[in-house]
Amino acid sequence: MDYPICDQLAANPAKHCAAIVVTANFEPDDRGLLQFAKPDEKLRSGTLTFVETEGRTFAITCLHVVQHYRDLTAASDEGAYSMRTMVNGFLVVLDRFITPQPQYGDGPLDIAIREVAPSFVKHLGKEPFSLDLRSEMPSAIGHGYAVGFPETLKKRVHENELGYKVSMPQVQILAELTHTPRSRFQLFSELDEAPAHTNFSGMSGGPIFWSSETEYGMLGITYEGDVGSDGKTVHIFGELATRDNILDWIAQI
C-alpha cells in the first residue's frame, strides 16, 4: 500500500515539536560546591507539541511527563527541579499545565496543555501547527506519522575543556492505522527487519500526523510506543488529538 507523507512535512518532521527535559537545577562541582546544572544526556525527557489558534499558542505533552517532574518536586526541596527545553538554550518551561477533561464516556486523558508565548516557540526555531487551516483529514486514513525525541538517543557532542553540547536527535515513525479513530488508538506495522532504534521512551507528548500527498494535520499525541520482542513489529499508542479535540482542550484552559 501507498502511505504518502507530503513534502512539507517530510522536509522537517519536527518543526512543530521540541524536547522537554526534567532536570535538577543545581549540581556539585569538582569541589563539592553547588553550581547551576548543565544539560545532561542521562536526564528523563518527553516531547512538547506546539499548536496555535486565533493568535494564541499552546504547548501539549503527556500528563505522565509532567507528573514525573511533580513527583520529583514533591519529594525534594523547593526549586530543586525544573522542566527545560534543549533547543537553542536550556530554557525553563513553568508548570502551568492543566489536564483537560475527556469526552463523555472516554477514560482519563494522558494529556497536559498550557498556553505559551509565541516568542518562546520562535526562539526554539519551531513553528506551531495552525489549527485554523482546517485541512480535511481523509475519510479513510490508513497510516499515521509519529514524531518525537527518544531520551536514549541524547549524547554529548563538541566536548572539550570549555564544555559540551547535548545532541537530541528526533525520530519519526510511519505505521499503519486499521480504522479512523474515535478515541485512543494504536498504530501498528510489521517490519521486514528490526529498526535501528527500538526504545521510544521520550516520544511521549509528540505529534502524530495524518498526511496525504499534499496536506497534513494533527491526528494524535503519542503516549507510549515500543517494538515487539521479536523486533519485527512496531506499536505507537496515541491520544486522539484532531483539530476539534485540541480546540476542546483549549476551551478548558
N, C-alpha and C positions, 0 to 999 in steps of 0.2 A: 504494500500500500504506500501511497504518497503522503508524507507528513510535512507539509510546507512550513517554513519559517521565513517570514517576509524579510526583505533585505534590510529594512530599517532596524528591526530587532536583532537580526543576525550580526549586524555590524558592531553592536555594542550591547550585549545582553544584560549587562549590569548597570545600565545607565540610570535605572530607577531605584537602585538599592545600594546599601553600604553595610559594612560590618559594624556591629555594636559589641563592645568588649566589656566584661565585668572585671574591674581591676582594683587592687589595693592602691590607695592614694600615696602611701609612703613605703619606703623600703630602706633597710640598713645599708650603709656604705661599707667600705673595707675596714673602717674603724668602729663600726657598730653604731654610728650616728644616723639618725633618720634623714632621708632626703626624699624629694619628690620622685615618685615611681616613674620608670620609663616603660615604653611599650615592651611587652613580653610575649614571645611566641607560644608560651605554655598556658596563657590565660583562656578561660572559658569565654565563648563568644556566640553570637547569633547574627541575624541579618535584619536590617531595617529596610522597609519598603516605603517609598515616598509617593504620595498622590496629591493632587490639587483639585479644587473645585471652587468656582466663583471667587478667585483671588486668595483663597486660603489654602495652606499647605499642611499636610499631615504625615506623620511617621507611624507605620504599623509594624509590629513584631509579634512574637508569640508571648502569651502570658507567662509560660514557664521560663522564658529567658529573663523577663523582668523579675519573676518570683525568685530566681536564683540570687539576683542582686539583693532583693528584700530579705531573704533568709540570712545572707552573709551580714547584712547591715544590722539585723535584729540581734545577731549573736556577737557583735563586736562593738567597739567604741564608736560614738557618733562621728561621722565623717571619715571612717576608715576605708570605705569603698565608694566607687562611683562607676557609672556606665559611660563609656567613651567610644568615639569612633576612632578608626585607624587610617583615615584617608586625609591627606593634606593637613596633618596635625592631630594631636591627641586630644580631641575636643569632648567636653563633658556633655552628656545628654541627661538632663534632670528627670527624675521620676515623677512626671506629671501624667503618667499613663492611666487610662481607665480601661476597664473590661466591659465591652458592650453586652447587652442582654441578647440572647439568641432569639430567633424567630419562634413563634409559638409551636411547641411540640418537639423542638430540637434540644439537644443536650447543651451543657455549658461550652462556651467558646474558648479555645486556647488562643485568644487574641488580646493584644494590648495596643491602644492607639492614643496618640496625643497630637495636638497642634504644634507646629514648629515654624520658625521664621523662614520665609523663602530664602533669605540671605544665607542661612545655615546650609541649606541644601546646595545652593550655588557654590559656596565656599568648598564643599566637598567635591566639586566637579561633577555633581549629579544633576538630574533633571526629574522633577516629579511627573508621574504619569497623570495626564489630564483626564479627569472623569467627565469633562464637558464635551469631549469629542463625539461621544455617542456612537462609536463604531459598533456595528451589529455583529455579535458572535454568530458563527454559522449554526444553523439549526441542528446539524448532525456533526458535532465536533468529535474527532477521533483521536486526538492527542493533546498533550499539554507540554509546556516547556518551563521547567523549574530552574530558577537561578538563585545562587547564594554563595556563601563563603564558609566552606568547611574549616572548622577550627584546627584540625590536624595538619592542614596544609600551610599554616603560618610558619615562617622561617626567617632567621636573621640574614640580612644582606648588607653589603657595604660595611662590614665590621672592621674597624681599625682603632687606633689609640684614641681617636676623637669620639668614638661611639659607634652606633649601628642603626640601621633601619630594620623594620619588620615588614616582610612581604606578605600580603594577604590575597592569594590567588582566588579567583572565582571559579565556580563550576556551573555548567548548565547541563540539564538532563532532559532529553526528549523521551517521553514514554507514552504508551497507548492509554486511551480512555474508552471504556466499553460503552458508556452512555453519557448523555448530557446530565451533569449532576444537579441535584436539588438541595443538597446539604453536604456534609463531609463526604469526601470522595478519595479514591485511590487511582494513581497512575501505575500501570504495571506493564512491563515488557520482558520477553525472553531475549537473552543475549547469545550471540554466537561465541563470545569469549568474555572472560571476566574483565570488567573495566579497570582502567589504570588506578582509579581511586575508589575505595569501597566504604569509606567512613563519611557519612553525610552530616554528622553532628556539626552544628554551626549554621546549617542552611535554614534552620527554623526561623520563621519570620520573613523569608524571602518570597518573592512573587512567583506565581505560576501563571503563565500567559497562555491564552489561546492564540492561534495565528492562522491566517490564510496566506495566500500568495502575496497579497498587497496590504493587509491590515493586521493589527494585533490588539489585544486588550487583556484586562485583568480577568482571570478565572479563579484564582485561589491564592492562599498563603500556606506555604509548607509548614507543617508542624512535626513531621517525622519522615525519615527515609532510611532505606537500607538496601543492601544487596543480599540475595538469598545465600544460604550456607554453601550451595554448590557454585556460587559465583556466576550463575547463568540467568539470574532474574534480578530485576530492579523494581523497587517499590517506593513510591513517593505518596505520602498521605497529606491531604490538604484540607484546610477550612475553605468552604465556598466563599469567594470574595469577588463577586461580579460588581459591576458599577452600582446596581441597586443595593446590594449588601453593604458595600462600603459607605454609601450615602446614608443608609440607616444607622450605621455605627457613628458616623459624624454627627448626625442629628441628636445622638445621645450625649455628646460631649457638652 
